[in-house]
């Protein structure tokens, strides 16, 4: 207020000085000359007027000095403060936003220390600042922080694991959710010979014979991991969540073998696949079980299905052909080797899709002959024998596609290949039908053809048989329609080739 009073006094002084100067210069001096006053008195009057004029100029300097000083005083006492709001509600006024930021960081750290197993979140996104610059503006950091402390609210957040739109569990954060999902995936990722897991590469190299290259691994189901507000007690232990996802919460189920039971009988009785029984009870060898044996027949219902796509390269033999020279001195059907042959070798590449380790689809994507077969030369009697095969087989299904292949499965040999495609089933070579019907051995409706040359072919799971026992069939002749009878997991043909009573890989004899 003193500065403003100084400015007002200076203005009044300046005004008076101006009046004095005007009157002294034009009024008093002129009058004295007109009155012809003595010169010395005139000089005295001028000196007096000059003195008064100088006093007026001094007032102007004082005014300027007071004005500059007042401005500096105002500047020195003008401050910028920050009004702090939480939403629309004012918490107080602080000298610097950093005071609030440091306070909130401390609150977050305190919450983390008090709740180590869950993430706590403050409503800091609602905190805003409104700056103000004013003369003698006032702030009170401590009062503002005390008010802010009561306005900041905290809540717990977690990550939901949502499968096909259903919340299966809640974990601490995205990192834990990814760990749970990766643990489930890793269970079905194929292993290398050294026990390490095969990795998915952006450009997976071509595998060598006997190797597997993982093309992709993902989930069949839709999986989402959104962040959401939760209650701390909703957080699940990662091990418990993995178990829930793998089992679907199904409790273990046991079955005690009774008189008359067999593996396929039990599977049919319980409505499950034989594969489940073999997998859960690896001690079963050659289907041998006895009364009183307790089987684990738990049929899990996993919430997630891990889909792996693997490129597998195998080495397969190419059956050599037999070139016969007719000999009318030999009786019909009799043969004699002149020069032995040798089977060839081919590299076969499959693209195999699995769901939780079970075969879902198999596609033959490449064949490369590594070693050509050498034919066998033999003599054969000239007497014609009806139903004798040529030793060269054709695919028993038009537009054939493999759904399973020859080899060991869960401690048991899968003696043939499973084929899908056109539903009509054809004889793979000339021969005589030796069996039609269902023996209850898991093949369902099947046909067996003896090709009269050491080879026998078997066709299983037919929905309809269109031939009969004792009939002579020719290569490519229709013998039935594809189905899913017996122990089948869908409509397909189970096809076997046996030589001298031993099942061999049909792909040795079939080619694209």
C-alpha positions in Angstrom: 0.0 0.0 0.0 3.0 2.4 0.7 4.0 2.1 -3.0 0.6 3.1 -4.2 0.5 6.1 -1.7 3.9 7.2 -3.0 2.6 7.2 -6.6 -0.3 9.5 -5.6 1.8 12.0 -3.8 4.2 12.2 -6.7 1.3 13.0 -9.1 0.1 15.8 -6.9 3.7 17.3 -6.6 4.1 17.2 -10.4 0.8 19.0 -11.0 1.7 21.7 -8.5 5.1 22.2 -10.0 3.6 22.6 -13.5 1.3 25.3 -12.2 4.2 27.0 -10.4 6.3 26.9 -13.5 3.6 28.3 -15.7 2.7 31.2 -13.4 6.3 32.1 -12.6 7.3 32.2 -16.3 4.4 34.0 -17.8 2.5 35.6 -15.0 4.8 37.0 -12.3 7.8 37.9 -14.6 5.7 39.7 -17.2 3.9 41.7 -14.6 7.1 42.8 -13.1 8.5 44.0 -16.4 5.3 45.8 -17.2 5.4 47.5 -13.9 9.1 48.4 -14.7 10.4 47.0 -11.5 14.1 47.3 -10.8 16.3 44.9 -12.7 17.9 43.5 -9.6 14.5 42.6 -8.3 13.7 41.0 -11.7 17.0 38.9 -11.5 16.1 37.9 -7.9 12.7 36.9 -9.1 14.2 34.8 -11.9 16.6 33.1 -9.4 13.5 32.4 -7.2 11.6 31.1 -10.1 14.6 28.9 -11.3 14.8 27.4 -7.8 11.2 26.6 -7.8 11.5 25.1 -11.2 14.3 22.9 -10.1 12.2 21.9 -7.1 9.5 20.8 -9.6 12.0 18.8 -11.7 13.2 17.1 -8.5 9.6 16.1 -7.9 9.4 14.5 -11.3 12.6 12.5 -10.6 11.2 11.4 -7.3 8.0 10.3 -9.1 10.0 8.2 -11.6 12.1 6.7 -8.9 9.0 5.8 -6.8 7.3 4.3 -9.9 10.2 2.1 -10.8 10.7 1.0 -7.2 7.0 0.1 -6.9 7.1 -2.1 -10.0 10.1 -4.0 -8.8 8.4 -4.5 -5.4 5.3 -5.9 -7.0 7.4 -8.2 -9.2 9.4 -9.5 -6.3 6.2 -10.4 -4.4 4.3 -12.0 -7.3 4.3 -15.8 -7.0 3.0 -18.7 -9.1 1.0 -21.4 -7.2 -0.9 -24.5 -8.3 -4.4 -25.4 -7.2 -4.8 -29.2 -6.9 -8.0 -30.9 -7.9 -9.2 -34.5 -7.6 -11.9 -34.6 -10.2 -14.0 -31.5 -9.6 -13.1 -31.2 -5.9 -10.2 -28.9 -4.8 -7.7 -30.5 -2.5 -5.6 -27.3 -1.8 -2.8 -25.1 -3.2 0.8 -26.2 -3.6 4.0 -24.3 -4.5 5.1 -26.9 -7.1 3.3 -30.0 -8.8 6.4 -32.0 -7.9 5.3 -31.9 -4.3 2.1 -33.8 -5.2 3.9 -36.2 -7.6 6.5 -37.2 -4.9 3.6 -37.7 -2.5 1.7 -39.9 -4.8 4.8 -42.0 -5.7 5.3 -42.6 -2.0 1.6 -43.7 -1.6 2.0 -46.2 -4.5 5.2 -47.6 -3.0 3.4 -48.0 0.4 0.5 -49.8 -1.2 2.9 -52.2 -3.0 4.7 -53.0 0.3 1.4 -53.6 2.1 0.0 -55.8 -0.7 2.8 -57.8 -2.2 0.6 -60.4 -3.9 -1.6 -58.0 -5.8 -1.3 -54.8 -7.8 -2.9 -51.8 -6.2 -3.9 -48.7 -8.2 -4.5 -45.1 -7.1 -6.9 -42.8 -8.8 -4.0 -40.5 -9.8 -5.4 -40.0 -13.3 -8.1 -37.8 -11.7 -5.5 -35.4 -10.2 -5.2 -32.1 -12.2 -3.5 -28.8 -11.6 -4.6 -25.2 -12.2 -1.8 -22.7 -12.1 -2.2 -19.1 -10.9 0.2 -16.1 -10.8 -0.7 -13.3 -8.4 0.8 -10.6 -6.0 1.5 -12.2 -2.6 -0.2 -15.5 -3.7 -0.2 -18.0 -0.9 0.2 -21.9 -0.9 0.1 -24.5 1.8 1.8 -27.7 0.7 1.2 -29.7 3.9 -2.5 -28.8 4.1 -3.0 -29.6 0.5 -1.3 -33.0 0.9 -3.3 -33.8 4.0 -6.5 -33.1 2.1 -5.3 -35.0 -1.0 -4.5 -38.1 1.2 -8.1 -38.4 2.1 -9.3 -38.0 -1.5 -7.0 -40.6 -3.1 -8.7 -44.0 -3.4 -7.0 -47.3 -4.1 -8.3 -50.6 -5.6 -6.8 -53.9 -6.6 -6.4 -54.9 -10.3 -5.7 -58.3 -11.8 -5.7 -60.1 -15.1 -8.6 -62.4 -16.0 -8.0 -65.5 -18.1 -11.0 -65.7 -20.4 -11.5 -68.8 -22.5 -14.2 -68.6 -25.2 -15.8 -65.7 -23.3 -15.8 -67.5 -19.9 -13.6 -66.3 -17.0 -11.6 -69.3 -15.9 -9.4 -67.6 -13.3 -7.7 -64.4 -12.2 -4.0 -63.9 -11.7 -1.8 -61.0 -10.5 -0.7 -59.6 -13.8 -0.1 -60.2 -17.5 3.3 -61.8 -16.8 1.8 -64.5 -14.6 -1.0 -65.1 -17.2 1.6 -65.6 -20.0 3.5 -67.9 -17.7 0.4 -70.1 -17.1 -0.4 -70.3 -20.8 3.2 -71.1 -21.8 3.3 -73.9 -19.2 0.2 -75.5 -20.8 1.7 -75.0 -24.3 5.1 -76.5 -23.3 3.5 -79.7 -22.3 2.6 -80.5 -25.9 5.6 -79.1 -27.7 7.7 -81.9 -29.1 11.1 -82.6 -27.6 14.5 -83.0 -29.2 16.7 -86.0 -28.6 18.6 -84.1 -25.9 15.3 -83.5 -24.0 15.0 -79.8 -24.9 11.9 -78.4 -26.4 11.6 -77.7 -30.1 11.2 -74.0 -30.7 9.0 -72.3 -33.3 11.2 -70.3 -35.7 10.0 -67.6 -38.0 11.6 -69.5 -40.8 11.8 -73.1 -39.6 14.6 -75.0 -41.3 13.7 -78.2 -43.1 14.0 -81.1 -40.7 16.3 -84.1 -41.5 15.1 -87.7 -41.5 13.8 -88.6 -38.0 13.5 -84.9 -36.9 10.5 -82.7 -36.2 10.2 -79.0 -37.0 7.5 -77.2 -35.1 5.6 -74.9 -37.5 3.3 -73.3 -35.0 1.7 -73.7 -31.5 -1.5 -71.9 -30.4 -4.8 -72.6 -28.8 -7.9 -73.8 -30.5 -10.1 -71.7 -28.2 -10.3 -67.9 -28.1 -8.0 -66.7 -25.2 -8.1 -63.2 -23.8 -6.3 -61.6 -20.8 -8.0 -58.3 -19.9 -7.0 -56.2 -16.9 -9.9 -55.6 -14.5 -10.7 -54.3 -11.0 -10.8 -57.2 -8.5 -10.8 -58.2 -4.9 -7.4 -59.4 -3.6 -8.9 -62.7 -2.5 -9.8 -63.5 -6.1 -6.2 -64.0 -7.1 -5.5 -67.7 -7.9 -2.3 -69.6 -7.4 -0.7 -70.2 -10.8 -0.3 -74.0 -10.1 -4.0 -74.3 -9.3 -5.0 -72.4 -12.4 -2.8 -74.6 -14.6 -4.4 -77.7 -13.0 -7.9 -76.3 -13.6 -7.2 -75.5 -17.2 -5.7 -78.9 -17.9 -8.4 -81.0 -16.2 -11.5 -78.9 -16.4 -12.0 -79.6 -12.7 -12.8 -83.3 -13.4 -12.0 -85.7 -10.5 -10.1 -88.9 -11.2 -12.2 -91.9 -12.2 -11.3 -95.6 -11.6 -12.6 -98.8 -13.1 -12.2 -102.3 -11.8 -11.9 -105.1 -14.4 -14.6 -107.8 -14.2 -14.9 -111.2 -15.8 -15.3 -110.9 -19.6 -13.8 -107.5 -19.9 -11.3 -106.4 -22.6 -9.8 -103.0 -23.4 -12.1 -102.3 -26.3 -15.1 -103.7 -24.3 -14.4 -101.3 -21.4 -13.9 -98.4 -23.8 -17.3 -99.1 -25.4 -19.0 -99.7 -22.0 -17.7 -96.3 -20.7 -18.1 -94.4 -24.0 -14.5 -93.4 -24.2 -11.7 -94.1 -26.6 -9.3 -97.0 -26.2 -6.6 -94.4 -26.6 -7.5 -92.9 -23.2 -7.2 -96.3 -21.5 -3.8 -96.9 -23.1 -2.5 -93.5 -22.2 -3.7 -93.5 -18.6 -2.6 -97.1 -18.0 0.8 -97.6 -19.8 1.4 -100.8 -17.9 -1.1 -102.6 -20.2 0.9 -104.7 -22.7 -0.8 -106.6 -25.6 -4.2 -105.8 -24.2 -3.6 -108.2 -21.3 -5.8 -107.3 -18.3 -7.2 -109.5 -15.6 -10.1 -109.5 -13.2 -9.5 -107.1 -10.3 -7.1 -104.8 -12.2 -7.9 -101.1 -11.5 -7.8 -98.9 -14.5 -7.5 -95.1 -14.5 -10.3 -94.1 -17.0 -10.4 -90.4 -16.1 -11.8 -88.5 -19.1 -10.5 -85.0 -18.6 -12.2 -82.0 -20.0 -9.4 -79.5 -20.5 -10.5 -75.8 -20.9 -7.7 -75.3 -23.4 -6.7 -77.3 -26.5 -3.1 -76.8 -27.5 -2.8 -77.0 -31.3 0.6 -77.9 -32.7 1.5 -78.1 -36.3 4.7 -80.2 -36.9 6.6 -81.0 -40.0 7.9 -84.6 -39.7 10.3 -86.3 -42.0 10.5 -90.1 -42.1 12.5 -92.6 -44.1 10.3 -95.3 -45.7 11.0 -98.3 -47.8 9.8 -98.6 -51.4 8.8 -102.2 -52.0 10.6 -103.6 -55.0 8.5 -105.1 -57.8 8.8 -108.7 -58.9 9.2 -109.4 -62.6 8.0 -112.8 -63.5 9.1 -115.1 -66.3 6.5 -117.6 -67.2 7.5 -121.2 -66.9 5.1 -123.8 -68.1 7.1 -126.5 -66.3 6.0 -125.1 -63.0 2.6 -125.6 -61.5 0.3 -122.6 -61.3 0.9 -120.3 -58.3 4.4 -121.6 -57.8 7.3 -119.2 -58.1 11.1 -119.4 -58.0 13.5 -116.4 -57.5 16.1 -116.1 -60.2 17.7 -112.8 -59.1 16.7 -111.2 -55.7 15.6 -107.6 -55.6 16.1 -104.8 -53.1 13.7 -102.4 -51.6 14.3 -98.7 -52.3 14.2 -95.8 -49.9 12.2 -92.6 -49.9 12.1 -89.5 -47.7 8.5 -88.7 -46.8 7.4 -85.4 -45.3 4.2 -85.0 -43.3 2.4 -82.0 -41.9 0.9 -83.2 -38.6 -1.7 -81.3 -36.6 -2.3 -82.3 -33.0 -4.7 -81.2 -30.3 -3.3 -81.7 -26.8 -1.0 -84.3 -28.3 -3.7 -86.3 -30.1 -3.6 -86.6 -33.9 -6.1 -84.2 -35.5 -4.9 -84.2 -39.1 -2.0 -85.5 -41.1 -1.1 -84.4 -44.6 1.5 -86.0 -46.8 3.2 -82.9 -48.4 6.3 -84.4 -50.0 8.0 -87.6 -51.2 11.6 -87.8 -52.4 13.2 -91.0 -53.7 16.6 -91.5 -52.0 17.3 -94.9 -53.4 15.5 -96.6 -56.3 14.3 -100.1 -55.7 15.9 -103.0 -57.6 13.3 -105.4 -59.1 13.3 -109.1 -58.3 13.3 -111.6 -61.2 11.5 -114.8 -60.7 9.9 -117.7 -62.6 6.2 -118.4 -62.2 4.0 -121.2 -63.3 1.8 -120.5 -66.3 -1.3 -121.9 -65.0 -3.7 -119.0 -64.3 -4.8 -118.8 -60.7 -8.0 -116.6 -60.3 -7.7 -113.9 -57.6 -3.9 -113.8 -57.6 -2.5 -110.3 -56.9 0.0 -108.4 -58.9 2.0 -107.3 -55.9 1.4 -103.6 -56.9 -1.2 -101.8 -54.8 -3.4 -98.9 -55.6 -4.9 -96.5 -53.1 -8.2 -98.0 -51.8 -9.8 -94.5 -51.7 -10.0 -91.9 -54.4 -8.6 -88.5 -53.4 -7.1 -90.1 -50.4 -5.9 -88.1 -47.4 -4.2 -89.6 -44.3 -5.6 -88.9 -40.9 -3.3 -91.3 -39.0 -0.3 -93.4 -39.9 1.5 -96.7 -39.2 3.5 -97.1 -36.0 3.4 -97.4 -32.2 0.5 -95.6 -30.4 0.4 -95.6 -26.6 2.1 -98.9 -26.2 0.3 -100.6 -29.1 1.1 -101.0 -32.8 -1.3 -99.1 -35.1 -1.0 -101.7 -37.9 -2.2 -99.6 -40.8 -3.0 -96.1 -42.0 -6.3 -94.2 -41.6 -7.6 -92.6 -44.8 -10.3 -90.1 -45.5 -11.6 -89.0 -49.0 -14.2 -90.4 -51.3 -16.5 -92.7 -49.3 -16.3 -95.6 -51.8 -13.7 -98.3 -50.8 -11.8 -100.2 -53.5 -9.8 -103.4 -53.6 -6.1 -102.5 -53.6 -5.2 -105.5 -55.8 -6.7 -108.7 -57.2 -7.6 -111.3 -54.7 -10.1 -113.5 -52.9 -12.3 -112.1 -50.1 -11.7 -114.3 -47.1 -13.7 -112.4 -44.5 -16.6 -109.9 -44.2 -18.3 -108.8 -41.0 -17.6 -107.5 -37.5 -15.5 -109.7 -35.2 -15.8 -107.3 -32.3 -12.0 -106.7 -32.4 -12.4 -102.9 -32.8 -12.3 -102.9 -36.7 -16.1 -102.7 -36.9 -17.3 -103.9 -40.3 -14.3 -105.1 -42.2 -13.2 -107.0 -45.3 -10.1 -109.1 -45.6 -8.7 -109.9 -49.1 -6.1 -112.6 -49.7 -4.0 -111.8 -52.8 -2.7 -115.3 -53.2 0.9 -114.1 -53.3 1.8 -113.7 -49.6 -0.1 -110.4 -49.2 -3.3 -109.8 -47.4 -5.2 -106.4 -47.2 -7.6 -105.4 -44.4 -10.3 -102.7 -44.7 -12.0 -101.6 -41.4 -14.7 -99.3 -40.0 -17.0 -99.7 -43.0 -20.6 -98.4 -42.8 -21.6 -100.9 -45.5 -20.0 -104.0 -47.0 -20.6 -104.5 -50.7 -18.9 -107.8 -51.3 -19.0 -111.3 -49.9 -16.7 -114.1 -48.6 -15.2 -116.2 -51.3 -15.7 -113.7 -54.1 -12.8 -113.0 -56.5 -12.3 -109.3 -56.8 -10.2 -107.3 -59.1 -8.0 -104.3 -58.4 -10.1 -101.1 -58.1 -13.4 -103.0 -57.6 -15.8 -101.4 -55.1 -16.1 -103.5 -51.9 -17.8 -101.2 -49.4 -18.5 -97.7 -48.1 -16.5 -95.8 -45.5 -17.9 -95.4 -42.0 -17.1 -95.2 -38.3 -18.1 -98.6 -36.9 -16.0 -100.3 -34.3 -13.4 -98.3 -32.2 -13.4 -95.3 -34.6 -13.0 -91.6 -33.8 -14.7 -90.5 -37.0 -15.6 -91.6 -40.6 -12.5 -93.0 -42.2 -11.0 -96.2 -43.6 -8.4 -98.3 -41.6 -6.2 -99.9 -44.2 -3.6 -102.6 -43.6 -1.2 -104.6 -45.8 0.2 -107.8 -44.3 3.0 -109.8 -45.9 3.3 -113.4 -44.7 1.2 -112.6 -41.7 3.2 -109.5 -40.6 1.7 -106.0 -40.8 3.8 -103.6 -42.8 3.6 -99.9 -43.5 1.2 -99.5 -46.4 3.1 -96.4 -47.5 5.9 -98.7 -48.6 3.6 -99.9 -51.3 1.5 -96.8 -52.0 2.7 -93.6 -53.6 1.3 -90.5 -55.1 
